[in-house]
């Protein structure tokens, strides 16, 4: 089945899917492409090829799997071009890695969406604490001092938040039948 949308609607559909799944596509490329690959260039190339082939995408299937397969072939083509480098994987190993990564990419995407949903359910002060601790990679002692807590108390608070997130993620994935 092919896309039936035309013009701006087709562009909007593709763009929405690409933006939603770009982190998954990037993670896939980083996982399968050899060291020294320009990941951004590979991402752009896979996106361009996917746009050109978007009429072939079946909306009843997984966009992540579809675009990762396109990226797989782009990575293989890049590998063949750089074959002179003896440190690159052979085609069979790269294909095996790529196929395994495609299988895992959907699960990781579901886990990422579950984490985002669960983060949104947290109390604002809990979300802010996680952001301060992880996004900024801040020093826990400094954060403890700025919150008026001891480092041990802050550590326990973080553990409670992480457990709440874990329970929420497991519950969300179970509801989706993905646990």
C-alpha positions, 0 to 999 in steps of 0.5 A: 500500500502506498501513501495516498496523500498529495502535496503539502499533506504528504510533506506534513505527514513525512515531516511529522513522522521524521521529526517524531522518529529522528532520535531513533534513526540517529541512534540506529545510525550511530549503532551500526555505522563504523567509527569515523562516519559522519552521522549527521550526513548519514542521517540527512542522506537516509532522510532524503532517500526516505522522502524520495521513497515515501510513496512506497511507505505503508502507513499500516507498518512501522515508520521506524523499521522502514526508515532504519532499513533505508539507513541500513542500505545507506550505511552499507553503501558508505561502507563499500565506498570506504572498503580500503580501511581495514578496520571496518566490519565486513558486510555480513557482520554489519547487516547482522548488527543493523538487523538486530538494531532495527529489531531493538529500535521499536522497543527503545522508541516505545520505552522513550515514549513511555519515559516521556509520558511518565516524566510528564506525570511527575510533580513539577519539583520532581521533574525539575530535580531530575533535570538538574541532576541529569540534563545538566550533569550537575554535582549532587552535593551542590544540588543538595546544598541548594535544595537545603537537603543532605546529599544522602537525603537527596540521593534517597529522593532521587531513588524514589523518583527513579522507582516511580518512573520505573513502575510507570514505564513498566505499567505503560509498556505492559498496557501496550503489550510490550513488557 
